[in-house]
Amino acid sequence: MSVDGKIASRVGDCEFSDDEDWKRVHKLRASVDAIMVGRRTIETDDSKLTIKSFPDFKIPISKFPTRVVVDGLAKTPATARIFTVELEHYPSILATTTNAPKEKLDEIRALGVKVLVCGKGPRVDLVHLMRDLRTMNIRTLLLEGGGTLNFSMLENDLIDEVSLSVAPVLVGGLSATSLIGGKGFDKIKQSCQLELIEFEKLGKNLFVRYLVRRNGEKT
Ligand SMILES: NC(=O)c1ccc[n+]([C@@H]2O[C@H](COP(=O)([O-])OP(=O)(O)OC[C@H]3O[C@@H](n4cnc5c(N)ncnc54)[C@H](OP(=O)(O)O)[C@@H]3O)[C@@H](O)[C@H]2O)c1
C-alpha cells in the first residue's frame, strides 16, 4: 500500500511492489494453506494467485495453496485466471451464496472449481466460509484484499495478523481503494487494536507486521 493507505489508485493501478517485495509476497503465499480475495480484486486484476519463481530465487513449494474468491452472486467470469490457470496444481474455490444463479455455479463446477455456498446472500457469510474451509483442513489463510473484503473480515473478527508493505508513495484520491474499506468503525476504541511485532526496510518499502489484539488482551 501507499503511505496514505491506498491499495490501488483511483483507476485501479496497484503497482506498489518491487522485485524484493514480490519475493516476500510469493514466499508468504507458499507458507499458507489458502489465499483469499474479493470479487472486485479478480475483476480488476484478474489475479492468478499462484507462486512465482524468480530467476535468482526459487521458492520451495511443499503444498500448493488453495485459491478462494469471495463472490456472493457468482459474477466472476468463468474465464477468470483464478478458475483456469494451473488448476492441476492450485485448487480453486468460489465462495458464494444461495442468491447466485444455479447455471453459473454449474458452469464454474464444470471447470473443476469447488463451489461453497455460504449463506443466503447477497454477501458471503464469512464465518460460515471459515468453518467450511476448516473442515477442508485449511488452517492458515492469507487474505490479499481488497479493502471491502478486508473490512468485512475485520468486522467479523476473523483476522489474527496484519502484514503490510508500505511503498514510499502518496497516491490520494477519495475514490481510490484503501487498505480497509467498508463502513469502518465509528470509535477508535471500538476499532481493531494491533500490536506491532516486526518492522524492517525491505528494498524501498517498509515492511510491518502486527498481531490483532482481542478485547482484554494485554499488549
Ligand atoms: N495493493 C494490493 O495489495 C491490493 C490487493 C488486493 C486488491 N487490491 C485492489 O483493491 C481493489 C479491489 O478492492 P475492493 O474493495 O473494490 O473489492 P474487493 O474487496 O476485492 O471485493 C469486494 C466484493 O466482494 C464481494 N463480497 C461477497 N461477499 C462479501 C463479504 N462478505 N464482504 C465483502 N465483500 C464481499 C462483493 O461483491 P458484489 O459487489 O458482487 O456484492 C464485494 O463488492 C482493486 O483495485 C485491486 O487492484 C490491491
PDBQT file of the ligand as one rigid body, heavy atoms in Angstrom, charges set to zero:
ROOT
HETATM    1  N1  LIG A 301      -2.282  -3.377  -3.323  1.00  0.00    +0.000 N 
HETATM    2  C1  LIG A 301      -2.712  -4.571  -3.015  1.00  0.00    +0.000 C 
HETATM    3  O1  LIG A 301      -2.009  -5.369  -2.381  1.00  0.00    +0.000 OA
HETATM    4  C2  LIG A 301      -4.102  -4.995  -3.434  1.00  0.00    +0.000 A 
HETATM    5  C3  LIG A 301      -4.572  -6.273  -3.068  1.00  0.00    +0.000 A 
HETATM    6  C4  LIG A 301      -5.856  -6.626  -3.451  1.00  0.00    +0.000 A 
HETATM    7  C5  LIG A 301      -6.664  -5.749  -4.143  1.00  0.00    +0.000 A 
HETATM    8  N2  LIG A 301      -6.203  -4.537  -4.480  1.00  0.00    +0.000 N 
HETATM    9  C6  LIG A 301      -7.050  -3.575  -5.205  1.00  0.00    +0.000 C 
HETATM   10  O2  LIG A 301      -8.280  -3.410  -4.487  1.00  0.00    +0.000 OA
HETATM   11  C7  LIG A 301      -9.321  -3.118  -5.412  1.00  0.00    +0.000 C 
HETATM   12  C8  LIG A 301     -10.494  -4.015  -5.137  1.00  0.00    +0.000 C 
HETATM   13  O3  LIG A 301     -10.913  -3.832  -3.806  1.00  0.00    +0.000 OA
HETATM   14  P1  LIG A 301     -12.456  -3.602  -3.450  1.00  0.00    +0.000 P 
HETATM   15  O4  LIG A 301     -12.524  -3.127  -2.061  1.00  0.00    +0.000 OA
HETATM   16  O5  LIG A 301     -13.067  -2.751  -4.515  1.00  0.00    +0.000 OA
HETATM   17  O6  LIG A 301     -13.120  -5.045  -3.640  1.00  0.00    +0.000 OA
HETATM   18  P2  LIG A 301     -12.817  -6.496  -3.006  1.00  0.00    +0.000 P 
HETATM   19  O7  LIG A 301     -12.680  -6.397  -1.546  1.00  0.00    +0.000 OA
HETATM   20  O8  LIG A 301     -11.759  -7.170  -3.803  1.00  0.00    +0.000 OA
HETATM   21  O9  LIG A 301     -14.180  -7.245  -3.378  1.00  0.00    +0.000 OA
HETATM   22  C9  LIG A 301     -15.365  -6.859  -2.739  1.00  0.00    +0.000 C 
HETATM   23  C10 LIG A 301     -16.551  -7.588  -3.325  1.00  0.00    +0.000 C 
HETATM   24  O10 LIG A 301     -16.564  -8.945  -2.850  1.00  0.00    +0.000 OA
HETATM   25  C11 LIG A 301     -17.913  -9.377  -2.819  1.00  0.00    +0.000 C 
HETATM   26  N3  LIG A 301     -18.271  -9.921  -1.498  1.00  0.00    +0.000 N 
HETATM   27  C12 LIG A 301     -19.055 -11.018  -1.308  1.00  0.00    +0.000 A 
HETATM   28  N4  LIG A 301     -19.224 -11.258  -0.029  1.00  0.00    +0.000 NA
HETATM   29  C13 LIG A 301     -18.549 -10.307   0.660  1.00  0.00    +0.000 A 
HETATM   30  C14 LIG A 301     -18.403 -10.028   2.036  1.00  0.00    +0.000 A 
HETATM   31  N5  LIG A 301     -18.936 -10.796   2.994  1.00  0.00    +0.000 N 
HETATM   32  N6  LIG A 301     -17.694  -8.936   2.384  1.00  0.00    +0.000 NA
HETATM   33  C15 LIG A 301     -17.127  -8.160   1.459  1.00  0.00    +0.000 A 
HETATM   34  N7  LIG A 301     -17.215  -8.364   0.127  1.00  0.00    +0.000 NA
HETATM   35  C16 LIG A 301     -17.935  -9.438  -0.274  1.00  0.00    +0.000 A 
HETATM   36  C17 LIG A 301     -18.808  -8.164  -3.104  1.00  0.00    +0.000 C 
HETATM   37  O11 LIG A 301     -19.168  -8.289  -4.461  1.00  0.00    +0.000 OA
HETATM   38  P3  LIG A 301     -20.526  -7.624  -5.070  1.00  0.00    +0.000 P 
HETATM   39  O12 LIG A 301     -20.095  -6.248  -5.436  1.00  0.00    +0.000 OA
HETATM   40  O13 LIG A 301     -20.855  -8.511  -6.214  1.00  0.00    +0.000 OA
HETATM   41  O14 LIG A 301     -21.542  -7.645  -3.961  1.00  0.00    +0.000 OA
HETATM   42  C18 LIG A 301     -17.866  -7.008  -2.871  1.00  0.00    +0.000 C 
HETATM   43  O15 LIG A 301     -18.198  -5.852  -3.618  1.00  0.00    +0.000 OA
HETATM   44  C19 LIG A 301      -8.741  -3.309  -6.798  1.00  0.00    +0.000 C 
HETATM   45  O16 LIG A 301      -8.437  -2.051  -7.375  1.00  0.00    +0.000 OA
HETATM   46  C20 LIG A 301      -7.453  -4.081  -6.565  1.00  0.00    +0.000 C 
HETATM   47  O17 LIG A 301      -6.471  -3.801  -7.539  1.00  0.00    +0.000 OA
HETATM   48  C21 LIG A 301      -4.927  -4.126  -4.138  1.00  0.00    +0.000 A 
ENDROOT
TORSDOF 0
